[in-house]
Amino acid sequence: MKAMNSFFVKSVLGTMSMLFALSISAASVQDDMSREAIAERIKPLGKHYVAGESSAAEESSGPRSGQQVYDKYCTACHTSGVMGAPKMNNAADWQPRLDQGMETVLKHAVEGFNAMPPKGTCSDCSEEEIQAAINYMTEEI
């Protein structure tokens, strides 16, 4: 009988300990269920942009320099002269265009001309950024 009482006491104490542990665990789970905790757990890992839109970082940084525009949007065609694109700082390529006047060169770059699409591949560039890219490509001529 004494062994049975000892077993009963141990069972009751074990059950109480387990219930206490579960109640503490439930409280911590409840803390993790706050709106802030849930929002933190399900927030996106990154951001995406739709083609043609610019990121907040680009918008807040002001206008891009001619080199930034050239390096990101113009280099593919204007480095090697793809489909007749004038190569960077190549007087033979640029002079006939520059002889028409910078307004015409800018107009062709913004509206598109021959194989060049409007604004090249930079649909979100301003005219000032396109002009800066042209200036960058012709600064040594």
N, C-alpha and C positions, 0 to 999 in steps of 0.2 A: 504494500500500500504506500509506503514511504517513497518507493521508486516511482509510483504512479503520480503522487503529489508533486514530486520533483519534476517529472516530465510535464505535468500540467502547468506548473509555474514557468518552466522554460518555454513552453509553447505560448503562454500568454505574454511573457516578456518579449519573445521573438516577434509575435504578431504586433505588439505595441511599437516595437522598434521599427518594424517595416512600415507601419502606418505613419509614424513620425517622419521617416525618411521620404515616404511618398508625398506627405503634405509639404515638406520643404521643396521637393522636386517640383510639385505642382505650382508652388509660388514662383519659382524661377521660370517655369514655362509661361506663367501668366505675365511675368515681366517682359518676356520675349514677344508677347502678343500685342504690345502697345502699337499704336498706329505708326509711331516713329520707327520702332524696331522692324515692323513689317515693311515699311517703305524702304528702309535701308537694305533689307534682304532682297527685295525684288527690283531695286533700281537697275537701270540698264548699265551694262559694263562699258559701253561705248556709245558713240553718236554716229548717225549716218546723214548724208546729204544727198539730195536729189541732183542729178546732173543739171548744171546751169546755175545752181544756187551756190552762194559762197558761204563759208563758215563764219561764225561769229568772230573768230580770231582775225580772219582776213578783213572783215568789215570794220572792226574796231581799230585796226592798225593803220588806217588811212590809205591813200593811194599807193599802189605798188610802184617800185622803181622800174626803169626801162630794163635793167638787167634781170630783175625778178620776173617780169613778164616774159622777156626773151627766154630765160632759162626754163620756165615752166611751159610756155605755150608755143614759142617760135622756133626753138632750136631744132626740132625734128626736120623741118623743111629748109630753114635758112642757113643751116650749117653745111649741108651738102648740095643745096640748090635743087631740091626735089621739084620736078615738073616746072622748071624755069624760075623758081624762087630766087631772088637775088641773095647771094651769099653775104654773110656778115663782113663789113668793111672791105668789100670787093668793089673797087671803083668802076671796073668794066661792067659789072652787073647793075650797080646803082645809078651811075651817071645819067643814062638815058631817062630814068625815072625822075631823078632829081631835077633834070633840065625842064621837066613839065611843071615844076613848082611843088613846094612842100604841101600846099593845100590839096593838090591832085593826088599826091602820094598818100596823104592821110585819108582822103575820100575813098581811094581804091582799097586801102587797108580796112576801113570801117565798113564799107558797103560790099566788099568783095570784088575781085577782078581776076579774069581768066581762071586759073585753077585755084586761086586763093578764096576760101569761103569768107563771108563777112566776119570781120574781127579775127581772122585766122581760126584758131581753135579756142579763143578766149571770149566766150559769149558774154561773160560778166565784166569784161574790161570796159572802162570808160574811154572816151576819146583821148583824154589826157594821158591815160596809161598806154594806149596804142601809140600816141605821139612819142612818148618816152621810150618805147621799145624801138621805134623807127630811129630816133636820135641815137640810141645805144648801138644799133646796127650800123649806123653811118658816121659815128663820131670820129673815126680815123681817116675819113675820105677828105 
